[in-house]
Amino acid sequence: MAMQQNVQIIDSLYKAFSTGDIPTVLGLMDPQIQWNEAESNSLADGNPYNGPDAILEGVFERLGANHDYFGLQDVKTHNMSNNMVLATLRYDAKVKATGKAYNAQAAHLWTLNEDAKIIAFQQYVDTKKLADAEK
């Protein structure tokens, strides 16, 4: 698969996420995807999340339930070797329980297979900012 196609797939994922089109996001994933939240992130308790249903329930539904809003800003995607795409971005969010907002730097490493499906995700994020907003 062409590296540019990988970037287009990940770009389409972020566009779908930004409009709340979670079925499209999940549809870009391989049924056997392995998803890992950053260590020390409160959502890392389910690592690795295996399959789209586990990601929906363990990550996306919890993000929605725990935040007044959760958005992505300044998303930039970068071609990598071995069918990987690196995305650099910021999370702009507000925690419901505390009323605290945060704007945290993050990076996502995506791996795709030859069928243009996402097979792995690794999140890197400023977990201290997230934890501080949850207190």
C-alpha positions in Angstrom: 0.0 0.0 0.0 1.3 3.4 -0.8 2.4 5.5 2.1 0.3 8.4 1.0 -2.8 6.2 1.1 -2.0 5.4 4.7 -1.9 9.1 5.6 -5.2 9.6 3.7 -6.8 6.8 5.8 -5.7 8.3 9.1 -6.7 11.8 8.0 -10.2 10.4 7.2 -10.3 8.8 10.6 -9.6 12.1 12.4 -12.2 13.9 10.2 -14.8 11.3 11.1 -13.9 11.5 14.8 -14.2 15.3 14.8 -17.7 15.1 13.5 -18.7 12.3 15.9 -18.9 9.7 13.1 -17.6 6.8 15.3 -19.0 4.0 13.0 -16.7 5.3 10.2 -13.8 5.4 12.7 -14.4 1.9 13.8 -14.9 0.7 10.2 -11.3 1.7 9.4 -10.0 -0.8 11.9 -9.1 -4.4 11.4 -11.2 -6.7 13.6 -8.0 -7.8 15.4 -6.7 -4.3 16.1 -4.6 -3.8 19.2 -5.1 -0.4 20.8 -2.9 0.9 23.6 -3.4 4.1 25.7 -0.4 5.9 27.1 1.0 4.5 30.3 -0.4 6.3 33.4 -3.4 7.5 31.4 -6.6 6.5 33.3 -7.9 4.7 30.2 -4.8 2.5 30.1 -6.5 0.1 32.5 -7.8 -1.9 29.6 -4.5 -2.1 27.6 -4.4 -3.6 25.1 -7.9 -3.1 23.8 -8.5 -5.8 21.3 -10.9 -5.2 18.5 -13.2 -2.2 17.7 -15.9 -3.1 20.2 -13.4 -3.1 23.1 -12.1 0.4 21.9 -15.7 1.7 21.6 -16.6 0.6 25.1 -13.3 1.1 26.9 -12.1 4.3 25.3 -14.6 6.2 23.2 -17.7 5.7 25.4 -15.7 6.6 28.5 -14.3 9.7 26.9 -17.8 10.8 26.1 -19.1 10.0 29.6 -16.3 11.7 31.4 -16.0 14.9 29.4 -18.2 17.9 28.7 -16.3 18.1 25.5 -13.3 16.3 24.0 -11.8 17.6 20.7 -8.7 17.3 18.7 -6.7 20.3 17.5 -3.7 20.9 15.2 -3.7 17.4 13.8 -0.7 16.8 11.6 0.0 13.4 10.0 3.4 12.1 9.0 4.4 9.2 6.7 6.5 6.6 8.4 8.0 3.4 7.1 6.5 -0.1 7.6 2.9 1.0 7.0 3.0 3.4 9.9 1.6 6.9 10.3 2.6 9.3 13.1 0.0 12.0 14.1 0.9 14.9 16.3 -2.0 16.8 17.9 -3.5 18.4 20.9 -6.5 17.3 23.1 -8.8 20.1 24.0 -11.2 18.8 26.6 -13.1 19.5 29.9 -13.6 16.9 32.6 -17.2 16.7 33.8 -16.5 15.6 37.4 -14.1 18.4 38.1 -15.0 21.1 35.6 -11.4 21.4 34.7 -10.3 22.0 31.1 -7.0 20.9 29.6 -5.1 21.3 26.4 -2.6 18.5 26.2 0.1 17.6 23.6 -0.3 14.1 22.2 1.1 11.8 19.5 -0.5 8.7 18.0 1.4 6.0 16.2 -0.8 4.0 13.8 0.0 0.8 11.9 -1.9 -0.4 8.9 -1.9 -3.7 7.1 -1.8 -4.3 3.3 -5.6 -4.3 3.2 -5.6 -0.6 4.4 -7.0 -1.5 7.8 -5.6 -0.2 11.0 -4.0 -3.0 13.0 -2.4 -1.1 15.9 -2.5 2.2 17.8 -0.2 3.6 20.4 -1.0 6.8 22.2 1.6 9.1 23.8 0.2 12.0 25.8 1.0 14.5 28.6 -0.6 12.2 31.2 0.2 14.7 34.0 -2.1 17.3 32.4 -4.9 14.7 32.1 -4.4 13.5 35.6 -4.4 17.0 37.0 -7.7 17.8 35.3 -9.3 14.6 36.8 -8.4 15.7 40.4 
